Amino acid sequence: MERSAFVKVFGDSPVVRVIDFLLTERGLYDYTLKDIAENSNVSFVTLQGIFPMLGKIGIVKMTRRIGKARLYMLNEENLLVQKLIRMDKEISEYFIGRELKKQTVGKPIKVR
């Protein structure tokens, strides 16, 4: 699987992969810890270690419970998350622009 622009810029660490997954899937669904671990390619044990920090600084919020399972999503009301969303968009636009420049075919035609 190709790394996202966000991961390319900030590094391929578990925290970055989790944030990247949540940014990519924001507003669509809420997820269990198991879902987040699987979709961000992070072990469940590693996620359990980093998730409390993400909750403490307000990046994630619990949305509901289904039985014993708790579901979470990106906390888009958090100012830091809003900045991450903008930054993710700008990083993607930067890489798209670079790729488009590479794909320019031939030299411009001079019109007289």
N, C-alpha and C positions, 0 to 999 in steps of 0.2 A: 504494500500500500504506500502510495506517495505521501510524503509529509506535507502538511498544510503550510502556507506562507507564515502563519503565526508560529508554528513549531520551528520552521527554518530560522526565523529571526530570534526567538527566545530560547531555543535549545530543546532537545528531545528528552525532557525530564518528566517524571510522573505528574508533577504539579502542572506543568505546561500542557501536557496531553489532556489532563482532566479539564482544565480551563478551556482549552481549544474545543473539546467535545461539547462542553456546555454552551460555548459561544455559537458553535455551528448549529446546535439543536435548540437554541433559545426560543422560547415562546411556543414550541410545538407540543411538547409533552413534559411530564415530570417522570423522574426515574428513581428506581431503587439503587442502593449502593452497588448491588450486583450488576445491574444494567450499566451503570456509569463505569465500573471497573472493566467490564467486557468491551464496551464501546470505545473506551479511551486506551485500551490495550495496557492496562495497569493491573497488577495482581490485587486481589481483594484485600489481602493483608496490608499491602502498601497503601491502598486507598483508605483503609481504616486508620492508618497512621497520619495521613495528611488531611483527611476530611474535616476533623475538628478545627483545624486552623482556617480552612476555607469558610467554615461556618462562623467562626469567631470574628473574622474581619468582614463578614457580610457578603461574601461572594456567592454563597449558596443559601437557600432557605428551604425549610421543610414545608411542603405544600399540603400533605395529607397522610393518612395511614390507611392501609388496607390490611386488616388482620394485624399481624405483628410487624409487617413491612412498613417502613417509612419511605415516602417519596420526596424527592428534592428537585429543585430547578435553580437556574441562575437567578439571582436577585437583581432584576433590572432596575429596581428603585435605588440601589446603592450607587453613589457617585463614582466610586472606583470601577464598578462594573460598567457604568455608562461610558467611562473613559476607555476601558478595555474594548468595548463594542466599537467605538469610533476608531481606535487604534487598529483593531482587526480589519476594519473596512479599508482604512488607508494603506495598511500593509498589503492587502490583497490587490488594491488598485495599483500600487507601485509595481508589484510583480506582473500584473496583467500588462501594464504599460511597457515593461521591459520585454516581455514575450512578444508583444505586438511589434516592437521595433525590430526584433530579430527576424520576424516573419515578413518584413518588407521585401518584396520581390523586385530585383533589378534596380537600376538607377532611374531617377525621375527623367521624364522625357522633356526636352527643352522645346518650347513652342515659340516660334518666331512671328 
